[in-house]
Each structure stands twice: as structure tokens, then as C-alpha cells.
Amino acid sequence: FLGPDQPQGYTFFERELPGLVPGVTVQNLVKIFEPNSKPALDRLNITFYENQITAFLGHNGAGKTTTMSILTGLFPPTSGKVLIGGKDIETDLDSIRQSLGWCPQHNILFHHLTVAEHILFYAQLKGKSWDEALLETEAMLEDTGLHHKRNEEARNLSGGMQRKLSVAMAFVGEAKVVVLDEPTSGVDPYSRRSIWDLLLKYRPGRTLIMSTHHMDEADMLGDQIAIISQGKLYCSGTPLFLKNCFGSGFYLTLVRKMKTVPVPGRLQEVGAGLLGLGGGPWGPGGPSRLGNLTSRPFRGCQRMDNNGNNNNVGIC
């Protein structure tokens, strides 16, 4: 969204709606990986809000993963500031991590731990007691549809189930800010839909930041869509706002009455010749012979009616 201090000329940035609570604030964020001189992030400014899913949309190399890596403390920024819950990631990262969930682009799982053990481990890592961790594990297994795989080792899970487990671990410990880097990549349509349902269920009370390549996914889930390219934010706003900015729409042309166009006689003769009818436009027998030709393949087609009688099938 467009902040109150940004110029009026930013026509592709929607103005901040009243009553929204910032969960994550990014201010003039710059990241340069040495020895490259071109910045991976170039003065990025964006705000992510509580109770919303923000879809971070962009091509490969646009800067999505770099931004998320800085938000989670994996990379330090070259310059700029990131505030999560009002705390600076450069000075308060330890306390921020207690309320931060992270689902990386590639699954990071312990092959010899079961599904339930993964969730239990991460719940205790976030400071939950043993009893609290057990309760959260049961709830998460039910919500993700992995309860029947609770005792299955991670190495034996399908790719879709491994991805669902990675997403589930990001929400463990009542994380208030959850960062998901392409959470539905490499999963089947059914698993993709179940991940969508999980994100929508856990959205209230949280700030969800999700990167994706899929326009339909961004439109379906995103309360806000931010499009990034070459490290710069090019537009941001609700799906409806962006459609109004860029959508040309669809045009449907209806013909109220068909015009009858006469067919030249020579064209009729050519058509009759191709059918081998000869002798005038339609040949001997007229249109009836043409009807006989077209009906031959369908003479054997029959159907059974409710009384058990065979009826010929016709084509209109």
C-alpha cells in the first residue's frame, strides 16, 4: 500500500486503508551481494498488515527470496530498516524469532523424525511446554490432514505431504508473522488446495507474507498483492485495485440476426463434384441423396429406452 508520505504520482500503489495495523514495515531496503554492483533489492518500501495475506509476486530473480531471507534474519541488509511488530531485526532479532514462522522455498526436514515429532520439536523450540506442544501437534495434524501419517518418517512422505509439513511447522508456536516462500511449489492440485485452506484458516491475528509465481493463487488468497521486479516494487494494492489499473477486460460481441449470404452457383458445383454426385448442383436424387450419404455411418447407432425397446439415434 502507498504510505501517507509517498508522492501522489504513484498511480499503481493503493493508498493505505484506515484501521490497518502494520505487522512488518520495510523502509528503503537495499541488498547488494559482493562482488556484484547491481543491487538485489533497490530501495524497497512496503508494509505488510495484520490479519492479511500479502502475495509477493515476481519472476525468478526478482528479489522475493532475498526480501524474505532478510525478514527472517538469514541475510543482513546492506542498508535500510525492517520492523517486525515494531522491533528492528538488526537489534531485536532474538525476541522477533519467538513470534516468527518461516517456510523456505525448499523443504528442510529431518529424514528420521516422524511427522508428529517434527511439529512437537518446533513447538518446544518456540518455548511451548510439553503439554502445550502435544495439544498443538494434535490440532496441527488435524488441520493439515496429516493425522494418518503422524508416525511416518519424513523421508517416506510424498512431495506434497512434505510440503504440507513444512507449511505446518511455520505456524507452530502461535507465530504472529509467517513468511512462506512459494508454499505450493511442486504439489498436486489437492495438496495445493489444502494448503490454501490452511493459510485462510490461520490468517486471523497473523501477518502472512507469501511469495508465488501463480496469478490465480495471488488473486485467490491475497488481501494485498505486491509485484516486484529487479529488486524494485512496481505496484501494490488489493486484487480489485490492480485489476482496475491494468485489466483491459473482456468484450463479448452478440449478433442479433444472422445474414443469409447466397452461395455462388460455381461453388455449389464444385462441392457437388467433390461429393461425386454429378449432374447439376446436387446431382441425381437432389438433397435426398446427400442425406443418404451422411446418414450411413449412423444407421447402426441405437439406444435403449425405459421400456427396453431399441430406438434409432438421430443427429440434428
Backbone torsions as a table, in degrees:
resi	resn	phi	psi	omega
1	PHE	NA	155.0	179.5
2	LEU	-83.3	122.3	-179.7
3	GLY	-74.2	165.4	-177.4
4	PRO	-67.7	-19.3	-177.5
5	ASP	-93.2	1.7	-178.3
6	GLN	-92.5	151.2	-172.0
7	PRO	-67.0	159.5	-177.5
8	GLN	-68.7	-21.1	-174.6
9	GLY	-72.8	-5.2	-177.4
10	TYR	-80.2	81.2	-172.6
11	THR	-75.1	-16.7	-177.8
12	PHE	-100.7	16.3	178.1
13	PHE	-123.7	119.9	-178.3
14	GLU	-75.4	139.6	179.8
15	ARG	-69.5	148.2	-177.8
16	GLU	-62.6	129.8	179.4
17	LEU	-79.6	145.7	-179.6
18	PRO	-67.8	145.8	175.9
19	GLY	91.0	-5.7	179.6
20	LEU	-79.0	140.3	-179.5
21	VAL	-105.9	118.6	179.5
22	PRO	-66.0	130.7	174.3
23	GLY	-99.1	-40.8	178.4
24	VAL	-135.2	130.9	178.8
25	THR	-122.4	124.9	178.8
26	VAL	-112.5	125.6	-175.4
27	GLN	-126.9	116.2	175.2
28	ASN	48.5	47.2	-175.5
29	LEU	-77.2	127.2	178.6
30	VAL	-128.0	135.0	174.7
31	LYS	-136.6	122.9	178.0
32	ILE	-122.9	123.8	176.7
33	PHE	-93.9	115.3	178.7
34	GLU	-67.6	146.5	3.4
35	PRO	-89.6	12.3	-179.5
36	ASN	-67.7	139.7	177.4
37	SER	-92.6	-21.5	-180.0
38	LYS	-79.5	127.3	-177.4
39	PRO	-71.9	139.3	173.0
40	ALA	-73.0	-31.5	172.7
41	LEU	-128.2	131.1	-172.7
42	ASP	-121.9	92.0	177.0
43	ARG	52.2	56.4	-177.7
44	LEU	-79.5	129.4	176.3
45	ASN	-127.8	122.2	178.5
46	ILE	-161.8	150.7	177.1
47	THR	-123.5	132.0	176.2
48	PHE	-107.9	136.0	-169.9
49	TYR	-110.1	154.1	176.2
50	GLU	-67.0	152.7	179.2
51	ASN	63.4	22.9	179.9
52	GLN	-135.0	152.6	168.8
53	ILE	-105.0	122.5	175.8
54	THR	-104.5	120.0	178.4
55	ALA	-90.3	119.1	-179.6
56	PHE	-96.5	108.0	-170.0
57	LEU	-110.3	136.2	178.3
58	GLY	176.0	162.6	-179.6
59	HIS	-76.4	173.4	175.4
60	ASN	-61.8	132.4	-179.1
61	GLY	83.3	7.6	-178.2
62	ALA	-73.9	-25.1	-179.1
63	GLY	119.5	8.0	-178.3
64	LYS	-64.5	-53.6	-176.9
65	THR	-66.0	-36.5	177.6
66	THR	-61.7	-43.9	178.1
67	THR	-60.7	-45.6	-178.2
68	MET	-67.5	-34.5	178.0
69	SER	-66.1	-35.6	176.4
70	ILE	-70.6	-40.3	179.6
71	LEU	-60.8	-33.6	-177.5
72	THR	-94.6	1.7	175.8
73	GLY	86.1	9.2	179.1
74	LEU	-73.6	-36.8	177.1
75	PHE	-121.3	141.4	170.7
76	PRO	-82.7	145.6	177.0
77	PRO	-73.6	149.0	173.5
78	THR	-68.6	-42.2	174.0
79	SER	-157.7	169.9	-177.7
80	GLY	100.0	-179.2	-174.8
81	LYS	-138.3	141.8	174.8
82	VAL	-127.9	124.1	178.1
83	LEU	-113.6	126.1	177.2
84	ILE	-119.0	113.7	-174.5
85	GLY	62.0	30.2	-179.6
86	GLY	83.1	-0.1	-178.5
87	LYS	-106.8	142.9	-179.1
88	ASP	-81.9	129.6	-177.4
89	ILE	-67.7	-20.6	-179.2
90	GLU	-82.4	-19.0	-178.7
91	THR	-118.4	-22.5	-175.3
92	ASP	-125.9	32.8	-173.5
93	LEU	-63.6	-37.0	-178.1
94	ASP	-61.8	-44.3	179.3
95	SER	-73.1	-31.1	178.4
96	ILE	-64.9	-38.2	-175.9
97	ARG	-64.7	-22.3	178.1
98	GLN	-66.9	-23.7	-179.2
99	SER	-119.1	20.2	-176.4
100	LEU	-115.8	131.1	175.2
101	GLY	-113.3	146.9	-172.6
102	TRP	-142.9	123.0	173.3
103	CYS	-116.1	103.8	-177.1
104	PRO	-71.4	171.0	-177.2
105	GLN	-65.3	-33.7	178.7
106	HIS	-115.2	139.7	-176.5
107	ASN	-62.5	133.8	174.0
108	ILE	-118.9	96.6	-175.2
109	LEU	-126.3	156.7	174.6
110	PHE	-93.6	113.5	-169.9
111	HIS	-59.3	-31.8	-174.1
112	HIS	-99.4	6.5	172.9
113	LEU	-96.1	145.3	178.0
114	THR	-77.7	172.6	178.9
115	VAL	-60.7	-47.6	-179.3
116	ALA	-64.1	-38.1	-179.7
117	GLU	-65.6	-34.8	176.6
118	HIS	-60.1	-51.0	-177.2
119	ILE	-66.0	-40.4	179.2
120	LEU	-62.8	-42.2	-179.5
121	PHE	-62.7	-46.3	-177.8
122	TYR	-71.1	-31.3	176.8
123	ALA	-65.0	-42.1	178.0
124	GLN	-71.3	-31.6	177.2
125	LEU	-63.3	-30.0	177.9
126	LYS	-84.7	4.9	174.9
127	GLY	97.7	9.5	178.6
128	LYS	-76.0	146.1	173.5
129	SER	-71.6	169.2	-177.9
130	TRP	-60.4	-45.2	-179.0
131	ASP	-66.2	-41.8	178.1
132	GLU	-64.0	-39.3	179.7
133	ALA	-65.8	-37.9	178.1
134	LEU	-64.5	-44.6	179.2
135	LEU	-62.7	-42.6	-179.6
136	GLU	-68.0	-34.6	178.2
137	THR	-63.1	-45.2	179.7
138	GLU	-63.0	-42.9	-180.0
139	ALA	-65.1	-40.9	-178.3
140	MET	-69.6	-38.2	177.3
141	LEU	-61.9	-38.9	179.7
142	GLU	-69.7	-43.1	-177.2
143	ASP	-67.3	-33.7	-177.9
144	THR	-88.9	-8.6	-177.3
145	GLY	73.8	22.3	-179.0
146	LEU	-104.8	12.4	-176.4
147	HIS	-62.6	-31.9	179.7
148	HIS	-76.8	-8.6	177.9
149	LYS	-112.2	18.4	-172.4
150	ARG	-58.5	-35.0	-177.4
151	ASN	-100.9	12.2	179.2
152	GLU	-88.1	134.3	176.7
153	GLU	-69.0	149.0	-174.7
154	ALA	-60.6	-33.1	-178.0
155	ARG	-67.5	-19.4	-178.7
156	ASN	-95.3	-0.1	-179.7
157	LEU	-82.1	153.2	172.9
158	SER	-70.7	167.1	-179.6
159	GLY	-60.1	-40.0	179.5
160	GLY	-65.6	-40.2	179.7
161	MET	-70.8	-35.8	175.4
162	GLN	-62.3	-38.4	179.8
163	ARG	-67.9	-40.3	177.9
164	LYS	-63.1	-37.0	177.7
165	LEU	-65.9	-40.6	178.5
166	SER	-63.0	-40.2	177.7
167	VAL	-66.4	-41.2	-179.7
168	ALA	-61.3	-40.7	-178.4
169	MET	-65.7	-25.7	178.8
170	ALA	-68.3	-27.0	-177.8
171	PHE	-93.2	-7.4	-176.3
172	VAL	-65.8	146.8	176.7
173	GLY	82.7	19.3	179.6
174	GLU	54.9	47.3	178.9
175	ALA	-62.1	132.2	-179.2
176	LYS	-89.3	-26.5	176.0
177	VAL	-123.4	120.7	-177.1
178	VAL	-122.2	124.3	-178.9
179	VAL	-110.8	123.1	-175.8
180	LEU	-125.3	116.1	-178.7
181	ASP	-95.3	102.7	-178.6
182	GLU	49.6	63.8	-174.4
183	PRO	-65.2	-21.4	-177.2
184	THR	-106.4	15.3	-178.7
185	SER	-70.7	133.7	174.8
186	GLY	73.7	21.9	179.6
187	VAL	-115.3	158.3	178.9
188	ASP	-75.6	164.1	-177.0
189	PRO	-57.1	-36.2	-179.8
190	TYR	-67.1	-45.3	178.3
191	SER	-65.5	-36.0	178.4
192	ARG	-61.3	-43.7	-180.0
193	ARG	-65.9	-39.0	-180.0
194	SER	-67.7	-33.1	175.2
195	ILE	-67.3	-40.2	175.6
196	TRP	-57.3	-47.2	-179.1
197	ASP	-61.4	-37.9	179.6
198	LEU	-65.0	-43.4	179.5
199	LEU	-63.4	-42.6	180.0
200	LEU	-66.7	-35.6	-179.8
201	LYS	-68.4	-38.6	-175.7
202	TYR	-94.4	7.2	179.5
203	ARG	-65.9	-43.8	-177.0
204	PRO	-57.4	131.2	178.1
205	GLY	82.3	2.6	-177.6
206	ARG	-128.6	160.2	170.6
207	THR	-107.6	111.9	-177.1
208	LEU	-107.3	127.8	178.3
209	ILE	-120.3	118.5	-172.9
210	MET	-129.8	124.2	173.6
211	SER	-92.3	149.2	-178.9
212	THR	-159.3	157.7	172.3
213	HIS	-99.3	-12.3	-168.2
214	HIS	-96.3	121.6	178.9
215	MET	-65.1	-39.4	-178.8
216	ASP	-65.2	-36.9	178.7
217	GLU	-66.9	-42.5	177.7
218	ALA	-63.0	-40.3	-179.8
219	ASP	-69.0	-37.8	-177.2
220	MET	-72.0	-42.1	-171.4
221	LEU	-101.6	-29.3	-168.0
222	GLY	-76.2	121.8	166.2
223	ASP	-74.8	-29.8	175.7
224	GLN	-135.8	140.4	176.7
225	ILE	-119.9	128.0	177.7
226	ALA	-119.7	124.9	-178.0
227	ILE	-107.1	123.6	-176.0
228	ILE	-119.9	143.7	177.2
229	SER	-151.7	132.4	179.1
230	GLN	53.3	38.2	175.9
231	GLY	78.8	4.1	-178.8
232	LYS	-118.8	145.3	176.2
233	LEU	-87.1	121.3	-175.4
234	TYR	-99.4	-28.4	176.6
235	CYS	-161.3	156.0	-178.1
236	SER	-158.9	138.9	178.5
237	GLY	162.6	-175.3	177.4
238	THR	-70.2	158.2	177.2
239	PRO	-55.3	-39.3	179.9
240	LEU	-65.1	-40.4	179.0
241	PHE	-62.4	-44.5	-178.4
242	LEU	-69.3	-34.4	176.7
243	LYS	-65.5	-38.3	177.5
244	ASN	-67.5	-31.0	179.9
245	CYS	-74.8	-44.1	-169.1
246	PHE	-115.6	-18.2	-174.2
247	GLY	-76.8	121.9	177.2
248	SER	-83.3	-15.9	177.7
249	GLY	82.4	-177.3	-179.6
250	PHE	-119.9	145.3	-179.7
251	TYR	-118.5	127.9	179.6
252	LEU	-114.1	122.3	179.4
253	THR	-103.4	122.7	179.7
254	LEU	-109.0	133.8	176.8
255	VAL	-102.0	117.1	-176.5
256	ARG	-74.5	-33.3	-177.4
257	LYS	-146.0	127.5	179.6
258	MET	-78.3	138.5	176.0
259	LYS	-86.5	138.7	176.5
260	THR	-88.4	117.9	-178.8
261	VAL	-104.7	118.7	-179.9
262	PRO	-65.5	139.2	179.2
263	VAL	-90.8	126.6	179.0
264	PRO	-57.7	146.0	-178.1
265	GLY	-58.9	-38.9	-178.6
266	ARG	-62.3	-36.9	179.2
267	LEU	-66.2	-35.8	176.7
268	GLN	-64.9	-41.1	-180.0
269	GLU	-64.0	-40.7	178.8
270	VAL	-63.3	-42.7	179.6
271	GLY	-63.7	-40.2	178.5
272	ALA	-65.4	-38.5	178.8
273	GLY	-63.9	-38.2	179.0
274	LEU	-65.4	-32.1	177.8
275	LEU	-81.8	-6.7	-179.5
276	GLY	72.6	27.7	-176.7
277	LEU	-86.5	-41.6	176.7
278	GLY	61.7	165.4	174.0
279	GLY	68.1	66.4	177.6
280	GLY	97.4	178.1	-176.0
281	PRO	-57.6	-37.4	-178.8
282	TRP	-114.4	-5.0	-179.8
283	GLY	77.3	177.7	179.1
284	PRO	-59.9	138.4	179.7
285	GLY	92.5	-14.3	176.3
286	GLY	61.8	-154.1	-176.7
287	PRO	-61.5	-23.3	-178.9
288	SER	-62.8	-35.9	179.6
289	ARG	-67.6	-38.4	177.2
290	LEU	-63.4	-38.2	177.2
291	GLY	-64.2	-38.0	177.6
292	ASN	-63.0	-38.8	-179.5
293	LEU	-63.4	-43.9	-176.0
294	THR	-76.7	-18.9	-176.9
295	SER	-88.1	-14.9	-174.9
296	ARG	-57.1	-45.3	-176.6
297	PRO	-65.9	-13.3	-173.0
298	PHE	-108.4	3.9	-175.8
299	ARG	-67.0	-30.4	-178.0
300	GLY	-84.4	-3.5	-177.2
301	CYS	-81.6	122.3	179.2
302	GLN	-135.1	164.5	175.3
303	ARG	-138.7	160.8	-179.3
304	MET	-102.4	127.1	178.0
305	ASP	-88.3	-174.5	-175.5
306	ASN	-66.4	-22.5	-178.9
307	ASN	-92.8	5.3	179.4
308	GLY	84.5	9.1	179.3
309	ASN	-92.8	144.8	177.5
310	ASN	-81.7	132.8	176.9
311	ASN	-124.5	139.3	177.0
312	ASN	-68.3	145.2	178.0
313	VAL	-97.7	127.2	177.7
314	GLY	-109.3	162.5	177.8
315	ILE	-121.3	128.1	179.0
316	CYS	-94.7	NA	NA
